[in-house]
Amino acid sequence: MVKLERGEFWIEDGAIASGYILLAAEQYDVGACWVHIRNRIGRSRSSDEEIRELLGVPDGYAVLNLIALGGKGERKNGYSESDFDFSKVHRETF
């Protein structure tokens, strides 16, 4: 969450911080998932309002996202270069 009077770049700053949290979770083998909140509708109000009420966040703050952490439910194998369809890669044209 961010105190809205602190600056105009809170969305970018929050996204960067959240990305680092997700990377740190992976480093420690913790499952993590970004839950988007900003500009979403909850059950009866905006998701931001509902989350702030649920967590006791005072007025003047906004919630960009939540990050759920927990055990990983599955393990997925990585991809190799031969798995990619390079016909979908475009260089300098559309």
Secondary structure in CASP SS format (residue, H / E / C, confidence):
PFRMAT SS
TARGET T0000
AUTHOR 0000-0000-0000
METHOD secondary structure of the structure
MODEL  1
M C 1.00
V E 1.00
K E 1.00
L H 1.00
E H 1.00
R H 1.00
G C 1.00
E C 1.00
F C 1.00
W H 1.00
I H 1.00
E H 1.00
D H 1.00
G H 1.00
A H 1.00
I H 1.00
A H 1.00
S H 1.00
G H 1.00
Y H 1.00
I H 1.00
L H 1.00
L H 1.00
A H 1.00
A H 1.00
E H 1.00
Q H 1.00
Y C 1.00
D C 1.00
V C 1.00
G E 1.00
A E 1.00
C E 1.00
W E 1.00
V E 1.00
H E 1.00
I C 1.00
R C 1.00
N C 1.00
R C 1.00
I E 1.00
G C 1.00
R C 1.00
S C 1.00
R C 1.00
S E 1.00
S H 1.00
D H 1.00
E H 1.00
E H 1.00
I H 1.00
R H 1.00
E H 1.00
L H 1.00
L H 1.00
G C 1.00
V C 1.00
P C 1.00
D C 1.00
G C 1.00
Y E 1.00
A E 1.00
V C 1.00
L C 1.00
N E 1.00
L E 1.00
I E 1.00
A E 1.00
L E 1.00
G E 1.00
G C 1.00
K C 1.00
G C 1.00
E C 1.00
R C 1.00
K C 1.00
N C 1.00
G C 1.00
Y C 1.00
S C 1.00
E H 1.00
S H 1.00
D H 1.00
F C 1.00
D C 1.00
F H 1.00
S H 1.00
K H 1.00
V C 1.00
H C 1.00
R C 1.00
E C 1.00
T C 1.00
F C 1.00
END
